[in-house]
Amino acid sequence: MSYRRVSAPFAFTLAALLAVSSAVGIGGAADAGTPAAAAGCTTGSTVAKPTLKQPTLTSTGNVRISWTPSASCVTGFKIHLGLEHFGSKGAVVLSAKKDATSIVVSKANLKKLRAPLGSGRHFTVRMQAVNGSKKSVLTASRITAAGQPKSSRSSGSAKVLVASYNLAFTPELSSGTLKSRRPGVAKQIVKSGASVLAIQESVVIAGRDDTQLGSLTTQIRKAQKKTGKSAAWRWVRSTRYAAPGVSMGGDGTRILYNNKQVKLLSGCSDTTGGKKYSTSCTIKLPRIGGAVNQRWGAIARFQDRKTGKKFWVVSAHLEVRKGSSYDKNRSAQLKKIVSTINKKNTRDEPVLLAGDLNLSPTRGTDLKTLNSRLTAKGYVNAITADTAYNLEYQTYNGWKKPVVMKSGHAGRIDHIFAHGNVHLSTYKTVLSSASDHHLIKAVAWLK
């Protein structure tokens, strides 16, 4: 469970963003289309918002933003661009004529926005219809990559569906103990269709010698049997990361995989000197305070059984506490994870890094950490996939019914990143009530 709640995105002026501009000649070229205005409209009449489509890359490497116009009194459109925020001074605004259905954002504009083509850095898009002084409600944000480093998949690519899920397996929760929620969580895991999952908070009580992962596995197999489809669910590690009786923080950060689809290549031992514990296939993360605050990452190398493609998976659950010192520790933890990957991944194979990072891009400090520790190192966020679903919902639900954020751009503390020769085609935040986090998943094509 993560206690760093992320409410509606706030207006944050980021130095990397351009000042607001409504000039037509800023570098966007509008394409003509079906006229949107309806008969009988006058200047100042109420306008309805258009339907924004997922941006696409053009054959020349620019980004095309398209929409389906409303049919009520439109005299033009305003298209807002930003990295993650749309503050009063933090967005670029392009204009388009009333009969336009798309606009091309030039490479120069993307560079000014600090999201140049090939960087993998994503930016958000939202728009509104205009009629004189009247403007429609802003559309929900769309998110696109400024050209993923590997922007297309080849016929020989390995398709891997990766997911991340914080299970909130803590018995003190008023919403129910692990025992009562196991079936619901297991159902979500099976329903995800994932080949490999980054799991957080999978262990009941830190310090208890028995992880009780076997009980969860039983429920997963029961849920799988109900589908009528075959699977072989296994944990990369099933015992504790510290010796029996040793006081330590949560070691519920694990990797779960379907052995029928992917093969574990790493030698991940569950024992040390005959005792049921091991630090194999783990990353011990920097901490502030005593052993109770210790956090771990899980890392393992896999092979796709269908294509033989080899790749790495990392599951992470970063520092949860608030404050500047803990902000720095989250950054240090990501640095340790990336450096560990670099040391182990000597063949430069694809990497899928997923987990509850407790970093929301709607918070300036967190966005800086994500960009400096991951994006700048070549890691691409899965929300920039060709098709993305439910981006308007936060990944942390706090045991409450999912609510669409008015901005259309929700905070996300759970993430999936890809590194190397990878193309991300689909991303989805799966809405469910089995945990205080939603499961997130993405389809990655590994070359």
N, C-alpha and C positions, 0 to 999 in steps of 0.2 A: 504494500500500500504506500502511496506517495502522498505526503501531506502538503506539498508545494502546490496548492490549488492555483489554477490559472483562470481568472475571470475574463470578461469581455476584453478584447485587445484595446489598449489605450493608445492615444496619439503620442508617438515618440519620434522626436526629430533626430534622425540619424545623419551624422556628418557625411556619410557616403552617398546620401540621396541628393538629387538635384532640387533646387527651389521650384515651387509650383509655377507652371507655365501653361497658358492656354493658347499659345500661338499655333496657328495652323502649320506654319513652316518649320516645325521643330524636327522634322525628319520622318514623319509618318505619312504614308501615301494612302488615301482612301480609294476604295474600289466602288464603282457604281453598282446598284442593285435595284431591287423592287422598291418603289417609293413607299414610305411608311405612314405618311399623313393620311388621315381619314377626311372625308368630305364634311363640310360644315364646321371645321375647326377654325378658331381665331387665335391670334397671338395671346399667349397667357393661359390658354385652355389647359386643363389637367392632362398630363401625359402618363402613359404606362411604361414600365421599365421593359427593356428588351431582354431577350434570352441570350446570355453569353455562352459561346462554345469554347471547347478546349483549344487553346492556341496551338498552332502547328509550325513546323519549319518549312520554308519554301525551298525550291530546288536551288536557289542562289544562296541559301544559308541565312536568310533573314527570318524574322518571326512574323507570322500572319495571325492577327486577332480577328475572329469572325463572330457574328451575332445574327440572331433572327429578330428583326425589328418588330416592335409593337405596332398596332394599327390605329393609334390614337394621337393625332395632333402633334407629330414630331417635326421640328424644324432643323434638328441637328443632333449630334451625339458628342459626349465627352468621354474619353477613354483615359482612365487613371492607371499609372504604372508605379510600382514601388517594390522595394526588396521584400520586406515583411510588414511594413507599416504604411499607413496613409494619413500621416499627420498633416496639419495645415501647411507645413513647409517641407513636407517629406515625400511629395509625389510629383511625378511628371504627368501633365495632363495634355493629351492630344485631342484635336477636334476632327470631326467627320461630318460630311453633309447628310441631309435627311434621307437621301436615296442610297446611302452607302450600306453595305452589309459586311465589310471587312476593312482592315487597315493594316499596312505593313510597317512594322517597327524596324528601322534601319540598324545596321551593325554599329553605326556611330552612336545612336541613341542608347543601345544596350551597353556600350562601353562607358558612356556618360553615367549610366545608371549603376555602374560598377557590377554589371552582370554580362561581361562580354561573351560572345559565342565561343563555345569550347571550354568555358570555365566550369560548367556544371552547376554554377550558382543559380538558384532559382529566383524568380521574381513573381509578384502577384499582379493580377489585372482585375479591374472592376470598371463598370461603365454606367452611364445614365443617359436617358433621352432628354432632350431639351425642347421647349417651345417658348421662345422669348425669355421672360424672366422665370418661368416655371420649369422645374426640373423633376424628373421622376426619382423614386427611391433608388438608391444604388443597387446594382445587381450584386449577387454573391460573388466573392472573389474566385478567380481561377488561378491556378498556379502552373507555371511552365518552366522548363529549364531553358537557359540561354544556350541551347545546343548541348546535349549530353556529350561527354567526351567520346563515347561510342554511340552514335545516334541511330544505328540500325543494327538489326540482327541478321546473321547469315544462316543458311540452311543447315549448317552443321552445329548450330548452337545447342547447348544443353538447357532445357527449361527446368528451372528450380523454383518452386513456390515456397517462399520463406515467410515466417510469421513471428511476431513477438507478442508475448502475453504475460502481464503481471497478474498473478493468481490471487493476491491478497490472502495468502494462507496464514492468517493470524487469528488464533482462537479468541482473543479479547474483543473482536469486532461484534458490535450489537447486531449486525446484519447476518450473523451466523458463523459457526465454526467451520473449520476445514471439512469435518466429517459430513456436515449437512450440505455443503456446497460442492463436494467432489463430483457428483454426477453432472451437475450443470456445467462445471468447468471442463470436464472430460468431453461433454457433448460439443462444446465450442471448439475444442482442440481438434476433434475428429472432423467436425463440419468444415473447418478451415481448409481441408484438403492439402495442407502443407506437407512438404517433404521433410522439412527441418524447422524447428521452432526454438527461438530464444525465449527461455522461461525465466521469470523472476518471482521471488517469494513462493517458491514451491515447497519449502520446508516449514513444518509447523512451528517449532520453538527452537531458536538458536541455542546451541549448547547441549541439546538432547542428543544422545548417541545414535538413536534410530531416526533416519530422515523421513520415514513413512512414505517414501516415494513409491514403494511397492503397492500400497493401498490405492494411490492415484493411478498407477499403471493398470490395476485391475479394473477400475472404473472406465479408463480409456478403452480397454479391450472390450468391455461390455458395450460401450457406445459404438465402437467400431463394428461389432457383430450385428447390431441392429441395422446398420446400413446395407448389409449383404455384400459388402466389398472387403477384399482381403488387404490386410496391412500387418506390419510387424513393428510395433512401437518399442523403442529402446531409449534408455538414457545414456548419454556419453559417460556420465558419472552418477553413481547412486548412493555413495557413502559420504560421510562428512569430510570437510576440507581440513579439519583440525583433529588432533588426537582425542580419544574419548576422555571426557572430564575436563577438557581445556575450555576455559571461558573465551568466547569469541562472538563476533557479530554474525549477522545472518549470512548463511552460505546457500541460500535458495536460488542463486543465479545458476541456471543449468541449461543444457541443450538436450532437446528431445528430437528424435528423428524416426522416420519410417524406413526400416532396414530393407524393405522391398524396393524402394526407390533410390536410396543412397546408401553407400557403404562407408563405414567409419574406418579411416586409415590411421588415425593417431592411436598410439598405444597408451590408453588412458586407464591406469591401474586404480582399483578401488581399495587397495590395501597397502600398508606400509609395515614391513616386518611381521606380517601375519595379523596385524590389527586393522580393523575396519575404518580406515581413514586414509586420505592421500591428498597431496596438493597437485597431483598430475593433471594436466589439461586445465589449469586454472591460472588466473592472473591476480596476484595479491595487490590490491590497489592502495595508494597513499591514503592515510587517514589522519584525522584530528581527534585526539582524545584516546581513551583506553581501548582495550580489545573488543569491547562491546560495540564499538563503532567501525569495526573492520568490515570492509566490503570486498567482494571478489568478482572477477570476470571469469567466464568459461570460454575456452578456445579449443577448436578441433578441426582437423582436416578431413574432408570427405571426397567421395568419388561418385558421380552420377552413374548409376548402373546401366542406363540405356546408351549413353554416349562415351562413357569412360572419362569425362571431363572432371578434373580435380579442382577443388576449391576449399576455402576456409570459412568457418562460421564463428562468430564471436557473440556471446550473450553478455550484456552489461547492465548493471544497476548502480547508478552513481549516487553520490552524497545527496541526502534529502534535506538537511538542515538549511536554514536561511541565514543570510549575513555575508558580508564581503569576504571573510576568511573562508567560508564554505563555498562561495563562488569560485575562489581561487583553487580550492581543493577539487571541485568538479573538473576544472580545467586541467589540473595536474593528473587526475585520474584518467581523463581522455588521452592525455599525452602518454601516460604509461601504457595504455591499451594499444595505441598506434605504434609505439616503439617496440612493444612485444610482438605485434603482428609482423613488423618489418624484420625483426630478428629471425622469426620462425619461417616466414614466407620467402625463402631464398629463391624459389623458382618463379616468383612474380605471378602467382596464380590469383584468380578472382577472389575477392573477400566480401562477405556479407556480414555486416556489423549491425546488430539490432538490440533493442532493449529499452528499459525505462531509464532515460538519461537525466531525468529531472531538469531538463533544459528546454525552455519554451522560447521559440523564435519571436514571440510577441513581447518578450522582455529584452531590452537592449543588451544587458550584460550577457544574457544567455545566448543571444544571437551572435554576439562577438565571439564567444567561446566556440560555438558550433562552426562558425566560418573559419576561425583561425586554426582550430584543432582538427577539423574534418574536411570542410570544403576546400580550404587552401592546400590540403594534402591529397586532393584528388578523389575524395569521397563524395558520391552523389546521393542526395536525398531521394528516397523512393516516391515522395509526393510529386516529384517532377516527371513521373511516368507518363507515357502516352495518354493513358486514361486513368483518372483518379476519382474515387468515390468518397463521399461523406467528409470532405475537408472542412465543412462548416460545423462539424462537431468536435469537441475536445476529446482527446484520447483518454483523459482521466474523467470519470463520471461521478466520483464521490458517492456512489450508491444512489444516485438520483436519476430520474428520467432524462434522457438526452434532450438537450435544448439547442436549437439552431442559433448560433451567434448572430446578432443583428448585423455585424460587420461583414458576415459571410466568410470570415477568416478566423477560425478558432485556434486556440492555443494547443500545442502538442508537446507533451513531455516524453511520449513514447515514439521511437524513431526506427527506421530501417535505412541503412546506408549501404551503398555498393562501391567497391573500388576495383580498378583494373578493367579488363576487357569484358564489360558487362553492359547489357541494355535492359532497362526497366520498362516493361510494357504496361503493367497495371498495378495500381495501389488501391487499398480499401481499408477504411476504419470500419470494423464490424461492430454494429451496435448490439449490445447484449447486457444483461444484468447479473451475470454469474460472478462478476468481480467488480471491484471499484475502478478498474481500467477496462477499456475496450481492447479486444484483440485487433491487431493491425497485421496486414499481410500484403505481399507484393510478388509479382511474377518477374523473375530475373532470367535473362538469357545469357548464358556464359559461353564465351568463345574460347 
